[in-house]
Amino acid sequence: MLSIKKFVPYKFLAVVLAALCAAGCKGKMKGEERPDPYRAARERMVRVQLESRDITDGRVLAAFRKVPRHAFVPAEYQNSAYGDFPLPIGEGQTISQPYMVAIMTQLLKLKGDEKVLEVGTGSGYQAAILGELCKEVYTIELIPGLAESAAKRLDSLGYANIHVKAGDGYLGWPDAAPFDGIIITCAPEKLPKPLVEQLAIGGRLVVPVGPQHTAQTLTIYTKTDTGLVKRYEGGCYFVPMRGMIEKD
Ligand SMILES: C[S@@+](CC[C@H](N)C(=O)[O-])C[C@H]1O[C@@H](n2cnc3c(N)ncnc32)[C@H](O)[C@@H]1O
């Protein structure tokens, strides 16, 4: 007959083995050991679309090699996720062309310690790229459904330094200001004043400015003690910024 003294160690051993097995299974379910079927496509995207153009910041290129863009598009577009074009993400919105995400990111000149605000979370892809390159990212999306799915996606990918909220990005995120960088990934006709106020001295704000449904100008503002210094980077095309800006 099994005495209680002999039974307890076996039971303990069984619990330990079960826990070890569960830990192993959990790792696999997170996909850490699975081969990435899009690795080659992502590498091609970086070489052909970014390096061969004017993306030279090594940290930016490394972030694009790492972030799984296919995880940010609807299932039916996953095979096109690394193409040289924007893609629909639902609600009439788009994930921007990889090059456009890269050039806007590069223009922020991030070193790693910054706090950055993004207006226009969309899929969360731009936020994930920023999350690789700076300390904290605050990102605002006007459409609640997109904000919710982006927050879940970023959480499941382990981005603890990215904060998502649904709301009007025109107002910025005053509680988290000032920001060392601000990136607006929808197009206002003019620069929202609250965002200028929330930019730190020395900070950079990258934005496509221009009238709705026509080409806009990618513009970089640098805040100095005496005001804003403006520089134009070239033409682009973004979905319009909506909300309060329309009443401004
Ligand atoms: C081109 S998409 C952004 C793509 C996104 N950065 C990504 O990586 O997928 C523009 C987004 O800006 C959002 N948007 C438009 N006006 C806004 C506003 N006032 N505040 C916040 N988001 C806004 C749109 O709903 C849309 O999701």
The ligand as a Gaussian input file, in Angstrom:
#p B3LYP/6-31G(d) Opt

LIG

0 1
 C       -2.956000      56.564000     -43.101000
 S       -3.823000      56.029000     -41.673000
 C       -2.513000      55.790000     -40.529000
 C       -1.726000      54.553000     -40.690000
 C       -1.072000      54.131000     -39.399000
 N       -0.100000      55.065000     -38.924000
 C       -0.507000      52.729000     -39.518000
 O        0.683000      52.527000     -39.235000
 O       -1.276000      51.822000     -39.869000
 C       -4.506000      57.535000     -40.959000
 C       -5.260000      57.308000     -39.680000
 O       -5.519000      58.572000     -39.079000
 C       -6.747000      58.479000     -38.421000
 N       -7.229000      59.840000     -38.111000
 C       -7.829000      60.767000     -38.918000
 N       -8.095000      61.890000     -38.248000
 C       -7.679000      61.690000     -36.971000
 C       -7.695000      62.485000     -35.782000
 N       -8.200000      63.720000     -35.756000
 N       -7.173000      61.938000     -34.647000
 C       -6.647000      60.685000     -34.633000
 N       -6.622000      59.884000     -35.730000
 C       -7.126000      60.383000     -36.872000
 C       -7.604000      57.701000     -39.398000
 O       -8.758000      57.170000     -38.779000
 C       -6.620000      56.640000     -39.870000
 O       -6.689000      55.474000     -39.118000

